[in-house]
Amino acid sequence: MVLTINVAVLLAVVIILRLRRRTEARSRNDEQLTVVIVLVFGVLIAPTGFGQWILDVVGELAQGISDSGSP
């Protein structure tokens, strides 16, 4: 039996656990580490089908917002 762990899923769990902590309890270094973890997660998930779907949804949302400001 081979156990494989998807690194993106593992990072998602770490991000969720880190963001559940109280804001007052975080140091500056702790916040910087969270940002680095989120950036690595983004790089890992970007080339996947789910990452491309997120990119499409955010792009359509941004286009809708920019179009709503035009006369």
C-alpha positions in Angstrom: 0.0 0.0 0.0 1.4 3.3 -1.1 0.4 6.5 0.6 0.7 9.7 -1.4 0.1 13.2 -0.1 -0.7 16.0 -2.5 1.5 18.9 -1.4 -1.2 21.5 -2.5 -3.8 19.8 -0.2 -1.3 19.7 2.7 -0.6 23.4 2.2 -4.3 24.2 2.1 -4.7 22.5 5.5 -1.8 24.4 6.9 -3.2 27.7 5.6 -6.6 27.0 7.1 -5.1 26.2 10.5 -2.8 29.2 10.4 -5.6 31.6 9.5 -7.9 30.3 12.3 -5.5 31.8 14.9 -6.3 35.1 16.4 -4.8 38.1 14.6 -3.4 39.6 17.9 -1.4 36.5 18.5 0.6 36.8 15.3 4.0 38.3 15.0 5.3 40.0 11.9 7.4 36.9 11.0 4.4 34.7 11.5 2.4 36.8 9.0 5.3 36.8 6.5 5.5 33.0 6.7 1.8 32.8 6.1 2.1 35.0 3.0 5.0 32.8 1.7 2.9 29.6 2.3 -0.1 31.1 0.4 2.2 32.1 -2.5 3.7 28.6 -2.8 0.1 27.2 -2.7 -0.9 29.5 -5.5 2.1 28.4 -7.6 1.3 24.8 -7.0 -2.4 25.1 -7.8 -2.1 27.5 -10.8 -1.4 24.9 -13.5 -4.2 22.6 -12.5 -7.7 22.5 -13.9 -9.0 23.9 -10.7 -6.5 26.8 -10.8 -7.5 27.6 -14.3 -11.1 27.6 -13.3 -10.4 30.1 -10.5 -8.5 32.3 -13.0 -11.4 32.3 -15.4 -13.9 33.1 -12.7 -11.8 36.0 -11.2 -11.2 37.3 -14.8 -14.9 37.3 -15.6 -15.7 39.0 -12.2 -13.0 41.7 -12.9 -14.4 42.2 -16.4 -17.9 42.6 -15.1 -16.8 45.1 -12.5 -14.9 47.2 -15.0 -17.8 47.0 -17.5 -20.2 48.2 -14.8 -18.3 51.4 -14.3 -18.4 52.3 -18.1 -21.3 54.4 -19.4 
